[in-house]
Amino acid sequence: MGDSDTKGALAPRRRVTSAAGKSASMLPVNGKSAAACESSVTADYGHGKRDRSLETVRAKSKSEKQKRRSYTSDRLSCHKTQESLLSSGSGYNNYRGILNWCVVMLVLSNARLFLENLLRYGVLVDPIQVISLFLNDPYNWPAACLVIVSNVFVLVALYTERQLSKGSFTELVGFLVHCMNMAIMLTLPAAVVLLVPCVTPVGGAFVLGTYTILFLKLYSYKDVNMWCRELSTIKAKTLARSLSCPSAQHLNGGDPKVCYPGNLTIRDMCYFVFAPTLCYELNFPRSPHIRMSFLLRRLFEMLFFIQLLVALTQQWMIPIIQSSMKPLEDMDLSRMTERLLRLAVPNHLLWLMFFYGFFHSSMNFTAELLRFGDRRFYNDWWNSETVTYFWQNWNIPVHKWCLRHFYKPLLRRGFSKILSQSAVFFLSAFFHEYLVSVPLRMFRLWAFLGMMAQLPLAWFVSRFLHGTYGNAAVWISIIIGQPFAILMYVHDYYVLHYRQEAD
């Protein structure tokens, strides 16, 4: 009885202690088991803490040993195999500080030149003189009248395409009408500029530039509509999926899709005339809406750069050009070279300002106003390693036109690539000379020869210069070539007009 009672009384306590943990079940079964369990847990915690402290001490001693070894090693040797930062094999490419230094030096050097110019010549900026560049006689506006007359040629091209779409004109008759229309477009303004004395050189250049742009646009308009007729003749069922009528996913927003001959409207023609492109399409990519903040920024940039270009030309360029006439007359080679280098810096800065003001500010302003979607007006021409890459990427609208309407058609007719590229440069040289010689009323072919000289220069750079050297050669050709041509034309213009008046 006593033994059984004692076992019965102790049985629940054993179950509790076994549930409490394995260490508690090992203790003697009496009233001190709980205290023993607690002391056991405390002892385990103390052992764990002691182990962690030992590990920390060992880690500290190990790090101290490593530091002592490193200190000893540094005292004995401080060199290792490595490249200098400016060596190509170092892999270092963070030259932002050097670029900032170049910008600071450029600003300081040009500030010195500008201050020297002010001290020598005074303030030469005259806004009234700018008006006289466009108008000799305030009652005769021949340049503005020529710009208004250009609408006649646009309407003739639209009327001709409408008659061709209806079958009233044959393809031969339409081709002849287009040829006559575009030939008159080039000859009429040139004849007026050459024969009417009150047309100023600046006004004549503006008029001829406007007519040249319209000529290229109407040529593209003629070609694209002719391709649409050819596609409709080959297979009328595929017209909706052809290039003349792209599928809906190519159109942005909810703009309706236009198919030939639905594009032959005055509204469509007016949009193409004012759009910042030379290549016609029936469905141009469109932006969803007009961003007023973007539009105002571009307008401010346009006005700012126009004023800056005029001021720097009057204050900086003209005095250098005037001081260059005597060395050119005397054929003093050393002084001519000095004047050329003096003119190169302001001319290049003005050219860069013109590039940004025209190709970025004004063309983006027009594109935003018309919701024209394709804003790629230029590529990274500043990274050009060949002359060919520069001419392909600094003026994308002209490059697209030459590629689409001149270069590829020549290839399809069996001409070689070299001959086709030469033909493109010849066409560009013609228009450069057309836009310079006619307004100045003298033909010296400096612009034409300068453009044709790009062919051997392109071959030389691509053959013998690569990478950084090729890019430097492109920059040198831009910086030196333009002021050289300017000096040649200014000298010839001075000799032709002012010396004859003096005599």
C-alpha positions in Angstrom: 0.0 0.0 0.0 2.7 2.5 1.0 4.9 1.7 -2.0 2.0 1.8 -4.4 0.8 5.1 -3.0 4.3 6.6 -3.3 4.5 5.5 -6.9 1.1 6.9 -7.7 1.9 10.2 -6.1 5.2 10.5 -8.0 3.9 9.4 -11.4 2.3 12.8 -12.4 5.5 14.7 -11.3 7.6 12.5 -13.6 5.3 13.3 -16.6 5.6 17.0 -15.9 9.3 17.0 -15.6 9.7 14.9 -18.7 7.7 17.5 -20.6 9.8 20.3 -19.2 12.9 19.0 -20.8 15.4 16.2 -21.2 17.7 17.6 -18.5 14.9 17.8 -15.9 14.0 14.1 -16.3 17.5 13.2 -15.3 17.2 14.9 -11.8 16.2 12.9 -8.7 12.5 12.9 -8.1 11.9 15.1 -5.0 10.8 18.6 -4.2 14.1 20.3 -5.3 13.7 19.2 -8.9 12.4 22.7 -10.2 15.3 24.6 -8.6 17.7 22.1 -10.0 16.2 22.5 -13.5 16.5 26.3 -13.3 20.1 26.0 -12.2 20.8 23.7 -15.1 19.4 26.1 -17.6 21.3 28.9 -16.1 24.5 26.9 -16.3 23.8 26.1 -20.0 23.3 29.8 -20.7 26.5 30.6 -18.9 28.4 28.1 -20.9 27.0 29.5 -24.2 27.9 33.0 -23.3 31.4 32.0 -22.3 31.8 30.2 -25.7 30.7 33.3 -27.6 33.0 35.5 -25.7 35.9 33.1 -26.4 35.0 33.2 -30.2 35.0 37.0 -30.1 38.4 37.0 -28.3 39.8 34.6 -30.9 38.4 36.7 -33.8 39.9 39.9 -32.3 43.3 38.2 -31.8 43.1 36.9 -35.4 42.3 40.3 -36.9 45.1 41.8 -34.8 47.5 39.3 -36.1 46.4 40.0 -39.7 46.9 43.8 -39.1 50.4 43.2 -37.7 51.2 41.0 -40.7 49.8 43.7 -43.1 51.7 46.4 -41.3 54.9 44.4 -41.5 54.2 43.6 -45.2 53.5 47.3 -46.0 56.8 48.3 -44.3 58.7 45.7 -46.4 56.9 46.2 -49.8 54.5 48.9 -51.0 54.3 48.2 -54.7 52.2 45.9 -57.0 51.8 45.4 -60.7 49.4 48.0 -62.1 48.9 50.4 -65.0 48.9 54.2 -64.9 45.4 55.7 -65.0 46.0 57.5 -68.3 47.2 54.3 -70.0 44.8 52.5 -72.2 45.3 49.2 -70.4 44.3 50.6 -67.0 40.6 50.4 -67.8 40.0 53.8 -66.2 37.4 56.0 -67.9 36.2 58.6 -65.4 37.5 61.9 -66.9 34.8 64.1 -65.7 37.2 66.4 -63.9 39.3 66.9 -67.0 36.2 67.6 -69.0 35.2 70.3 -66.5 38.7 71.7 -66.6 38.4 72.0 -70.5 35.1 73.8 -70.2 36.5 76.2 -67.6 39.6 76.9 -69.8 37.4 77.4 -72.9 35.2 79.9 -71.1 38.2 81.8 -69.7 40.0 81.9 -73.0 37.0 83.1 -74.9 36.2 85.6 -72.2 39.6 87.1 -72.6 39.1 87.3 -76.4 35.7 88.9 -75.9 37.1 91.4 -73.5 40.0 92.2 -75.9 37.5 92.7 -78.7 35.4 95.1 -76.6 38.5 97.1 -75.6 39.7 97.3 -79.2 36.5 97.9 -81.2 33.9 99.0 -78.6 30.3 97.8 -78.8 29.4 97.0 -82.5 26.0 95.4 -82.0 23.4 97.3 -84.0 19.9 95.8 -84.3 18.9 98.3 -86.9 21.7 97.1 -89.2 20.1 93.6 -89.1 17.0 94.9 -90.8 19.1 96.4 -93.6 20.5 93.0 -94.3 17.0 91.9 -95.4 15.7 95.2 -96.9 17.5 97.8 -99.0 14.3 99.6 -99.8 11.5 99.6 -97.2 8.9 99.9 -100.1 10.2 97.0 -102.1 9.9 93.5 -100.6 11.0 91.2 -103.4 12.1 88.4 -101.1 8.7 88.3 -99.3 6.9 88.4 -102.6 8.9 85.4 -103.8 8.0 83.4 -100.7 4.3 84.1 -101.3 4.6 83.1 -105.0 6.0 79.7 -103.9 2.4 78.6 -103.0 1.7 78.5 -106.7 4.2 75.7 -107.3 2.7 73.8 -104.3 -0.8 74.1 -105.9 0.5 73.0 -109.3 2.0 69.8 -107.8 -1.3 69.0 -105.9 -3.4 69.6 -109.0 -1.1 67.4 -111.1 -1.4 64.5 -108.6 -5.1 64.8 -108.5 -5.3 64.6 -112.3 -3.0 61.6 -112.3 -5.1 59.8 -109.7 -8.3 60.3 -111.8 -6.5 59.2 -115.0 -6.9 62.6 -116.6 -3.1 62.8 -117.1 -1.0 60.0 -118.3 2.2 59.2 -116.3 4.3 60.8 -119.0 2.3 64.0 -119.0 2.3 64.1 -115.2 6.1 63.6 -115.1 6.7 66.4 -117.6 4.4 68.8 -115.6 6.3 68.0 -112.4 9.7 68.5 -114.1 8.7 71.9 -115.5 7.2 72.9 -112.2 10.3 72.0 -110.2 12.7 73.4 -112.8 10.9 76.8 -112.6 11.1 76.6 -108.8 14.9 76.6 -109.0 15.4 79.1 -111.8 12.7 81.7 -111.1 14.0 82.8 -107.6 17.6 82.6 -108.8 16.8 84.9 -111.7 15.0 87.4 -109.5 17.8 87.5 -107.0 20.4 88.0 -109.8 18.5 90.6 -111.7 16.7 92.7 -109.1 19.2 95.0 -107.3 17.2 95.5 -104.2 17.4 91.9 -103.1 20.1 91.7 -100.4 22.4 88.7 -100.1 20.7 87.7 -96.8 17.2 88.0 -98.2 18.3 86.1 -101.4 19.8 83.3 -99.3 16.5 83.0 -97.3 14.4 82.9 -100.4 16.6 80.3 -102.2 16.7 78.2 -99.0 12.9 78.3 -98.9 12.6 77.2 -102.5 15.2 74.5 -102.1 13.3 73.0 -99.2 10.0 73.1 -101.2 11.8 71.6 -104.2 12.9 68.6 -102.2 9.5 68.2 -100.5 7.6 68.3 -103.8 10.0 65.8 -105.3 9.3 63.4 -102.5 5.5 64.1 -102.8 5.7 63.2 -106.5 7.6 59.9 -105.8 5.4 58.7 -103.0 2.2 59.2 -104.9 3.7 57.5 -108.0 4.6 54.5 -105.8 1.0 54.4 -104.5 -0.3 54.3 -108.0 2.1 51.5 -108.9 1.0 49.5 -105.9 -2.7 49.9 -106.7 -2.1 48.9 -110.3 -0.2 45.7 -109.4 -2.7 44.5 -106.8 -5.5 46.6 -105.6 -6.5 44.2 -102.9 -3.2 44.6 -101.1 -3.4 48.4 -101.0 -4.7 48.5 -97.5 -1.7 46.6 -96.3 0.9 48.4 -98.4 3.4 51.1 -97.6 1.0 53.7 -98.9 -1.6 52.8 -96.2 0.0 51.4 -93.1 -1.8 49.3 -90.6 -3.5 50.9 -87.5 -0.8 50.0 -85.1 1.6 52.4 -86.9 -0.7 55.4 -86.1 -0.6 57.1 -82.7 -3.7 58.2 -80.9 -7.1 58.2 -82.6 -6.0 59.9 -85.9 -7.8 58.4 -88.9 -5.9 56.4 -91.4 -5.4 57.9 -94.9 -5.2 55.8 -98.1 -4.4 56.9 -101.6 -6.0 59.0 -103.2 -7.6 60.3 -100.0 -4.4 62.1 -99.2 -4.6 64.5 -102.2 -6.1 67.3 -100.2 -5.1 70.9 -99.5 -5.0 70.2 -95.8 -2.7 67.2 -96.2 -0.4 69.2 -98.5 -0.2 72.2 -96.1 0.7 69.9 -93.2 3.5 68.4 -95.2 4.8 71.8 -96.4 5.1 73.0 -92.8 6.2 69.7 -91.2 9.9 69.4 -90.2 10.7 66.7 -92.8 11.6 66.4 -96.5 10.1 62.9 -97.0 6.4 62.6 -97.6 4.2 59.9 -96.1 0.5 59.4 -96.2 0.3 58.8 -92.5 2.9 60.6 -90.4 3.5 59.5 -86.8 1.7 61.9 -84.5 2.3 62.8 -80.8 -0.8 62.5 -78.6 -1.0 66.2 -77.6 0.8 69.5 -77.6 3.0 70.2 -74.5 2.9 73.9 -73.8 5.9 74.0 -71.5 8.0 72.2 -74.1 6.8 74.5 -76.8 7.5 77.7 -74.8 11.0 76.4 -73.9 11.8 75.8 -77.6 10.4 79.3 -78.5 12.6 81.0 -75.9 15.7 79.1 -77.2 14.9 80.2 -80.7 14.6 83.9 -79.8 17.7 83.7 -77.6 20.0 82.0 -80.1 18.8 84.4 -83.0 19.8 87.4 -80.9 23.1 85.7 -79.8 24.1 84.8 -83.3 23.4 88.3 -84.6 25.3 89.9 -81.7 28.4 87.6 -81.9 28.5 88.0 -85.7 28.5 91.8 -85.5 30.9 92.0 -82.5 33.3 89.1 -83.2 33.2 87.8 -86.8 32.9 90.9 -88.9 36.0 92.7 -87.3 38.2 89.6 -88.0 36.9 89.3 -91.5 37.6 93.0 -92.2 41.1 92.7 -90.8 41.8 89.7 -93.0 41.3 91.6 -96.4 44.8 93.1 -96.4 46.7 89.8 -95.9 44.6 88.2 -98.6 45.3 91.0 -101.0 49.1 90.9 -100.3 49.0 87.0 -100.3 50.9 87.1 -97.0 50.7 83.3 -96.1 51.7 83.6 -92.5 49.2 86.4 -91.7 46.5 84.7 -93.7 47.0 81.5 -91.6 46.8 83.6 -88.4 43.6 85.2 -89.6 42.2 81.9 -90.6 42.9 80.4 -87.1 41.5 83.6 -85.5 38.3 83.2 -87.5 38.0 79.5 -86.8 37.0 79.8 -83.2 34.1 82.3 -83.5 32.9 80.7 -86.7 32.8 77.2 -85.1 31.0 78.5 -82.0 28.4 80.2 -84.2 28.0 77.1 -86.2 27.4 75.0 -83.1 24.8 77.6 -81.9 23.1 77.5 -85.3 23.0 73.7 -85.2 21.3 73.7 -81.8 19.0 76.6 -82.5 17.8 75.2 -85.9 17.9 71.4 -85.6 16.9 71.2 -82.0 15.0 74.3 -81.0 13.2 75.5 -84.1 12.5 72.0 -85.6 11.2 70.7 -82.3 9.1 73.8 -81.9 7.5 73.2 -85.3 7.1 69.4 -84.6 5.4 70.1 -81.3 3.1 72.6 -82.8 2.1 70.2 -85.6 2.2 67.1 -83.3 4.8 65.6 -85.6 6.0 62.4 -83.9 9.4 61.7 -85.6 11.8 64.1 -83.7 15.1 62.4 -84.8 16.5 65.4 -86.6 20.1 64.6 -85.9 22.2 61.7 -84.5 25.5 61.7 -82.6 27.6 63.3 -85.3 30.0 64.6 -82.7 31.2 61.0 -82.2 31.9 60.6 -85.9 35.1 58.6 -86.7 34.6 58.9 -90.4 33.6 61.8 -92.7 30.8 59.6 -94.2 29.3 59.0 -90.7 29.3 62.8 -90.1 27.4 63.6 -93.3 24.9 60.7 -92.6 24.0 61.9 -89.1 24.3 65.6 -88.6 21.3 66.4 -90.8 18.8 63.5 -90.7 16.0 65.0 -92.8 18.4 65.6 -95.8 20.1 62.3 -95.3 16.7 60.5 -95.4 15.7 62.3 -98.5 19.0 61.5 -100.3 18.8 57.9 -99.2 15.1 57.4 -100.2 14.8 59.4 -103.4 18.3 59.5 -104.8 20.8 56.9 -103.5 18.6 53.8 -103.4 17.0 54.5 -106.8 20.4 54.8 -108.3 21.4 51.4 -106.8 18.1 49.8 -108.1 19.1 51.1 -111.6 22.4 49.2 -111.4 24.8 51.9 -110.4 27.6 51.0 -108.0 27.8 52.2 -104.4 30.8 54.4 -105.0 29.2 56.0 -108.0 25.9 56.5 -106.2 27.7 58.1 -103.2 29.6 60.4 -105.5 26.4 61.4 -107.1 24.9 62.3 -103.7 27.9 64.5 -102.9 27.6 66.1 -106.3 24.0 66.9 -105.7 24.8 68.3 -102.3 27.7 70.4 -103.7 25.4 71.8 -106.3 22.9 73.0 -103.7 25.6 74.4 -101.5 27.0 76.5 -104.4 23.4 77.5 -105.4 22.6 78.8 -101.9 25.9 80.8 -101.7 26.9 82.0 -105.1 23.5 83.2 -106.3 22.7 85.5 -103.3 26.3 86.9 -103.5 25.9 87.3 -107.3 29.2 85.7 -108.0 30.3 82.2 -109.0 33.6 81.1 -107.5 32.7 77.4 -106.8 34.4 77.4 -103.4 31.4 75.7 -101.8 31.1 73.2 -104.6 34.8 72.3 -104.4 34.6 72.1 -100.7 31.8 69.5 -100.8 33.5 67.5 -103.6 36.7 67.5 -101.5 34.8 65.5 -98.9 35.1 62.4 -101.2 38.9 62.0 -101.0 38.9 63.2 -97.4 36.3 60.5 -96.5 38.5 57.9 -98.3 41.6 59.0 -96.5 40.1 59.1 -93.0 38.4 55.7 -93.3 41.5 54.1 -94.8 44.3 55.5 -92.5 42.7 57.0 -89.4 40.5 55.1 -87.0 38.9 55.7 -83.6 40.0 58.8 -81.8 42.3 59.9 -84.7 39.4 59.7 -87.1 37.2 61.7 -84.8 39.9 64.4 -84.5 40.2 64.5 -88.3 36.5 65.1 -88.6 36.5 67.9 -86.1 39.5 69.6 -87.8 37.8 69.5 -91.1 34.7 71.2 -89.6 36.7 73.8 -87.7 39.1 74.8 -90.4 37.2 74.1 -93.6 34.2 76.4 -93.0 36.2 79.6 -92.1 38.5 78.9 -95.1 35.5 79.0 -97.5 34.1 82.0 -95.7 37.3 83.9 -96.2 37.5 83.0 -99.8 33.9 84.2 -100.5 34.3 87.4 -98.4 37.5 88.3 -100.1 36.1 87.8 -103.6 32.9 89.7 -102.7 35.0 92.6 -101.3 37.2 92.7 -104.4 34.2 92.5 -106.7 32.1 95.2 -105.1 34.1 97.5 -102.7 37.3 97.7 -104.6 35.6 98.5 -107.9 33.6 101.3 -106.1 36.9 102.7 -104.7 38.5 102.6 -108.1 
